[in-house]
Amino acid sequence: MKKRTILDFMISGRRINLKHLRAFRAVALHSHFTRAADAIGLSQPALSTLITQLEEDLSVRLFNRTTRAVELTPVGREFLESCLRILADFEGAIGAAKDYADLRTGRLRIAVLPSLSRTLLPGLLREYHAEYPGIALSVSDLVGDRLVEEVVSGAADIGIGYSEGSALIAAEPLLADRLVAVCRIDAVPADACAMNWHDLARHDVVAMNLGTTVRRLMDEGARQAEVELHVMLESHQMPTALAYVRAGLGIAVLPSTAAMTEAETDLVFLPLTDPVMTRQLSILTRTDQSPSPAVAAFIDRLRQTLATVES
């Protein structure tokens, strides 16, 4: 016959619960009912009642009581080992869950557009990590389609990108950005404040790679303006595109968020007009999952940061 454990008694409909185990542990460690009762915040009669109930349900005597001392019986010593193990596991699990809820531990996996991983995210992550140093962080900078795939598959807890909501993805609008022409400061008139697509078509263009949301938006803008752009070079990363512009290889078409935290004294960012091409950046999460405390705290800080940027 299988030996019954403490847990068997706890789930068998008997009175034994964690309060009984904690009372037993206290008496075993203090060898005194009054001191044990004080240690766990009970009255001495209440503690005695718990020990009596425990012994009755187990049908064994756990303590030898004399006028001078309280000592464990041989069965009590064996029971103490199991009791300590169960309470340690339980209290450890409670502590771990509390640490998770209080943001002392956890993880945050972010999938983000390259245009934001370089501009918005570094300062935001620095502040987040300073407040929650126990949260493990990982960031993947990905183009639009792959970013959504990471969120859908669960490889990322949150995405920051351009996507419509769907049955699988919840999209909370964050910030609308627009396409801009990035030029060397010596390549445009000093008073230039915008550029239209027909003017852009007269220059070599540095474009983002096919498959990116920026490239799709650029191609749609050119189609609406009924112009054909001469794409001189393509780039997967915006720093590379900016380097091409600095080298005089053309004008880059990038999102306005590229200039969000930039101090580019040698470059000028001109809004593209006729038509103005905008995209809605959103927080992307799975519709079938509630955000963890770490994710919820990051989303709150992200909202605050973007509210500051927009103001």
Phi, psi and omega per residue, in radians:
M1 nan 2.396 -3.125
K2 -1.164 2.345 3.125
K3 -1.195 2.327 -3.131
R4 -1.412 2.484 -3.131
T5 -1.843 3.031 3.073
I6 -1.020 -0.701 -3.116
L7 -1.116 -0.594 3.093
D8 -1.033 -0.736 3.126
F9 -1.200 -0.630 -3.083
M10 -1.199 -0.448 -3.099
I11 -1.888 0.153 -3.067
S12 -1.633 0.148 3.137
G13 1.598 -0.009 3.085
R14 -1.375 3.120 -3.055
R15 -1.378 -0.256 -2.998
I16 -1.101 2.227 3.050
N17 -2.532 -3.010 -3.077
L18 -1.110 -0.517 3.113
K19 -1.098 -0.689 3.102
H20 -1.146 -0.737 -3.121
L21 -1.152 -0.683 3.123
R22 -1.188 -0.653 3.092
A23 -1.113 -0.786 3.131
F24 -1.074 -0.788 3.136
R25 -1.032 -0.762 -3.107
A26 -1.097 -0.781 -3.141
V27 -1.168 -0.706 -3.138
A28 -1.102 -0.683 -3.093
L29 -1.384 -0.535 -3.101
H30 -1.687 -0.312 -3.102
S31 0.928 0.587 -3.089
H32 -2.847 2.234 -3.060
F33 -1.204 -0.761 -3.088
T34 -1.150 -0.797 3.128
R35 -1.131 -0.665 3.118
A36 -1.132 -0.733 3.132
A37 -1.085 -0.752 3.111
D38 -1.097 -0.655 -3.076
A39 -1.142 -0.574 -3.096
I40 -1.918 0.180 3.027
G41 1.275 0.602 3.080
L42 -2.074 2.807 2.983
S43 -1.328 2.745 -3.132
Q44 -1.102 -0.702 3.087
P45 -1.095 -0.676 -3.141
A46 -1.139 -0.695 3.115
L47 -1.140 -0.758 3.126
S48 -1.063 -0.686 3.119
T49 -1.078 -0.751 3.132
L50 -1.092 -0.748 3.133
I51 -1.143 -0.701 3.105
T52 -1.089 -0.794 3.115
Q53 -1.066 -0.720 -3.127
L54 -1.094 -0.816 -3.128
E55 -1.153 -0.659 3.121
E56 -1.122 -0.769 -3.109
D57 -1.234 -0.537 3.107
L58 -1.488 -0.267 -3.117
S59 1.062 0.587 3.080
V60 -2.460 2.754 3.025
R61 -1.653 2.190 -3.102
L62 -1.674 -0.420 -3.110
F63 -2.261 2.508 2.885
N64 -1.686 2.106 -3.077
R65 -1.866 2.229 3.018
T66 -2.237 3.076 3.128
T67 -1.236 -0.293 -3.077
R68 -1.813 -0.515 -2.997
A69 -2.693 2.858 3.019
V70 -2.124 2.063 -3.084
E71 -2.165 2.569 3.073
L72 -1.237 2.450 2.971
T73 -1.370 2.929 3.069
P74 -0.962 -0.705 3.084
V75 -1.146 -0.678 3.124
G76 -1.082 -0.692 3.120
R77 -1.128 -0.694 3.107
E78 -1.188 -0.702 3.127
F79 -1.120 -0.602 -3.111
L80 -1.070 -0.683 -3.135
E81 -1.044 -0.825 3.125
S82 -1.170 -0.698 -3.134
C83 -1.068 -0.801 3.142
L84 -1.103 -0.685 -3.130
R85 -1.146 -0.785 -3.128
I86 -1.133 -0.766 -3.134
L87 -1.178 -0.639 3.109
A88 -1.132 -0.747 3.109
D89 -1.115 -0.778 -3.113
F90 -1.131 -0.860 -3.103
E91 -1.185 -0.565 3.055
G92 -1.143 -0.711 3.117
A93 -1.149 -0.722 3.108
I94 -1.112 -0.760 3.135
G95 -1.106 -0.713 3.128
A96 -1.126 -0.734 3.111
A97 -1.142 -0.656 3.122
K98 -1.171 -0.721 3.089
D99 -1.069 -0.686 3.122
Y100 -1.131 -0.781 -3.125
A101 -1.190 -0.585 -3.104
D102 -1.591 0.154 3.058
L103 1.128 0.523 2.986
R104 -1.518 -0.404 3.027
T105 -2.415 2.949 3.125
G106 2.415 -3.004 3.126
R107 -2.547 2.710 3.114
L108 -2.457 2.011 3.135
R109 -1.958 2.087 -3.019
I110 -2.020 2.327 2.935
A111 -1.924 2.225 -2.989
V112 -2.493 2.615 3.070
L113 -1.116 2.492 3.112
P114 -0.955 -0.576 -3.124
S115 -1.124 -0.391 3.130
L116 -1.788 -0.441 -3.119
S117 -1.135 -0.438 -3.121
R118 -1.653 -0.454 -3.010
T119 -1.839 -1.111 -3.045
L120 -1.349 -0.709 -2.873
L121 -1.251 -0.720 -3.046
P122 -0.957 -0.867 3.141
G123 -1.144 -0.669 3.139
L124 -1.108 -0.784 3.139
L125 -1.180 -0.611 3.099
R126 -1.056 -0.797 3.139
E127 -1.162 -0.730 -3.124
Y128 -1.112 -0.787 -3.116
H129 -1.171 -0.605 3.108
A130 -1.118 -0.623 -3.132
E131 -1.452 -0.591 -3.091
Y132 -2.233 1.236 -3.051
P133 -1.147 -0.331 -3.127
G134 -1.426 -0.125 -3.136
I135 -1.472 2.155 3.091
A136 -1.353 2.225 -3.063
L137 -1.923 2.476 2.952
S138 -2.521 2.474 -3.081
V139 -2.292 2.319 3.012
S140 -2.088 2.100 3.070
D141 -1.638 2.065 -2.959
L142 -2.384 2.668 3.029
V143 -1.274 2.922 -2.931
G144 -0.871 -0.933 -3.049
D145 -1.141 -0.760 -3.131
R146 -1.179 -0.588 3.108
L147 -1.055 -0.824 3.134
V148 -1.094 -0.700 3.122
E149 -1.051 -0.690 3.129
E150 -1.097 -0.698 3.138
V151 -1.222 -0.797 -3.124
V152 -1.059 -0.729 -3.098
S153 -1.306 -0.252 -3.087
G154 1.547 0.039 3.098
A155 -1.206 -0.431 3.065
A156 -2.122 2.463 3.101
D157 -1.377 -0.473 -3.085
I158 -2.644 2.510 3.023
G159 -2.060 2.583 3.023
I160 -2.154 1.789 -3.027
G161 -2.888 -2.856 -3.063
Y162 -1.927 1.864 3.139
S163 -2.839 2.528 3.026
E164 -1.386 2.673 3.048
G165 -1.181 2.758 -3.136
S166 -2.644 -3.037 3.102
A167 -1.123 -0.463 -3.102
L168 -1.720 -0.467 -3.018
I169 -2.101 2.242 2.971
A170 -1.650 2.249 -3.102
A171 -2.069 1.931 3.089
E172 -1.702 1.979 -3.111
P173 -0.998 2.363 -3.125
L174 -2.015 -0.919 -2.960
L175 -2.767 2.362 3.043
A176 -1.700 2.158 3.024
D177 -2.014 3.012 -3.058
R178 -2.390 2.853 3.102
L179 -1.365 2.452 3.085
V180 -2.272 2.716 3.025
A181 -1.686 2.181 -3.131
V182 -1.809 2.051 -3.044
C183 -2.183 2.720 2.923
R184 -1.140 2.473 -3.045
I185 -1.106 -0.417 3.137
D186 -1.580 0.066 -3.093
A187 -1.787 -0.057 -3.123
V188 -2.326 2.743 3.094
P189 -1.021 2.559 -3.081
A190 -1.067 -0.496 -3.096
D191 -1.666 0.154 -3.127
A192 -1.145 2.299 3.133
C193 -2.171 -0.088 3.113
A194 -2.835 2.961 3.073
M195 -2.518 2.358 3.076
N196 -1.668 2.949 -3.029
W197 -1.168 -0.539 3.107
H198 -1.173 -0.665 3.058
D199 -1.164 -0.708 3.129
L200 -1.058 -0.637 -3.094
A201 -1.154 -0.230 3.127
R202 -1.505 -0.052 -3.093
H203 -2.073 2.794 2.923
D204 -1.201 2.487 -3.051
V205 -2.038 2.353 2.966
V206 -1.720 1.993 -3.035
A207 -1.976 2.729 2.993
M208 -1.320 2.758 -3.058
N209 -1.096 2.717 3.000
L210 -1.033 2.498 -3.118
G211 1.715 -0.208 3.079
T212 -1.574 2.678 3.114
T213 -1.140 -0.576 3.138
V214 -1.141 -0.718 -3.141
R215 -1.174 -0.719 3.120
R216 -1.079 -0.701 -3.133
L217 -1.192 -0.688 3.111
M218 -1.113 -0.807 -3.136
D219 -1.087 -0.649 3.125
E220 -1.217 -0.660 3.091
G221 -1.096 -0.758 3.110
A222 -1.122 -0.680 3.129
R223 -1.108 -0.791 -3.137
Q224 -1.139 -0.604 3.132
A225 -1.421 -0.115 3.135
E226 1.020 0.832 3.059
V227 -2.225 2.776 3.077
E228 -1.992 2.119 -3.107
L229 -1.559 2.488 3.066
H230 -1.653 1.757 -3.125
V231 -1.422 1.917 -3.124
M232 -1.369 -0.775 -3.095
L233 -2.522 2.677 3.040
E234 -2.072 2.613 -3.121
S235 -2.444 2.523 3.058
H236 -1.535 -0.491 -3.089
Q237 -2.048 2.443 -3.118
M238 -1.147 -0.654 3.076
P239 -1.001 -0.614 3.097
T240 -1.177 -0.740 3.099
A241 -1.049 -0.718 3.115
L242 -1.142 -0.649 3.100
A243 -1.118 -0.679 3.095
Y244 -1.101 -0.697 3.120
V245 -1.112 -0.781 3.141
R246 -1.055 -0.567 -3.139
A247 -1.384 -0.016 3.121
G248 1.388 0.432 -3.084
L249 -1.567 -0.084 3.116
G250 2.667 -3.004 3.096
I251 -1.855 2.252 -3.124
A252 -1.569 2.478 3.027
V253 -1.843 1.965 -3.042
L254 -2.369 2.906 3.077
P255 -1.336 2.684 -3.135
S256 -1.108 -0.393 3.099
T257 -1.158 -0.257 3.083
A258 -1.098 -0.460 -3.127
A259 -1.742 0.163 -3.002
M260 -1.024 -0.754 -3.131
T261 -2.186 0.349 -3.082
E262 -1.477 2.626 2.988
A263 -2.189 1.091 -3.047
E264 -1.495 1.589 -3.085
T265 -1.284 -0.325 -3.113
D266 -1.741 -0.004 -3.112
L267 -2.179 2.744 3.068
V268 -2.241 2.430 -3.115
F269 -1.893 1.908 -3.081
L270 -1.878 2.175 3.088
P271 -1.032 2.366 3.063
L272 -1.480 2.326 -3.063
T273 -2.206 2.888 3.050
D274 0.970 1.084 0.111
P275 -1.680 2.839 2.957
V276 -1.461 2.191 -3.104
M277 -1.899 2.030 -3.106
T278 -2.058 2.805 3.020
R279 -2.462 2.648 -3.105
Q280 -1.767 1.962 3.053
L281 -1.409 2.409 -3.043
S282 -2.381 2.755 2.905
I283 -1.448 2.171 -3.092
L284 -1.952 2.179 3.069
T285 -2.414 2.857 3.099
R286 -1.317 2.427 -3.106
T287 -1.234 -0.395 -3.061
D288 -1.680 0.197 -3.124
Q289 -2.335 2.389 3.032
S290 -1.466 2.499 -3.119
P291 -1.174 2.466 3.046
S292 -1.216 2.884 3.081
P293 -0.968 -0.672 3.138
A294 -1.132 -0.728 3.127
V295 -1.179 -0.779 -3.123
A296 -1.064 -0.715 3.134
A297 -1.155 -0.648 3.124
F298 -1.190 -0.728 3.124
I299 -1.071 -0.736 3.108
D300 -1.054 -0.781 -3.133
R301 -1.182 -0.611 3.104
L302 -1.123 -0.771 3.100
R303 -1.044 -0.776 -3.131
Q304 -1.096 -0.729 -3.118
T305 -1.128 -0.775 -3.116
L306 -1.229 -0.560 3.073
A307 -1.101 -0.649 3.103
T308 -1.181 -0.749 3.136
V309 -1.083 -0.773 -3.094
E310 -1.191 -0.534 -3.137
S311 -1.390 nan nan
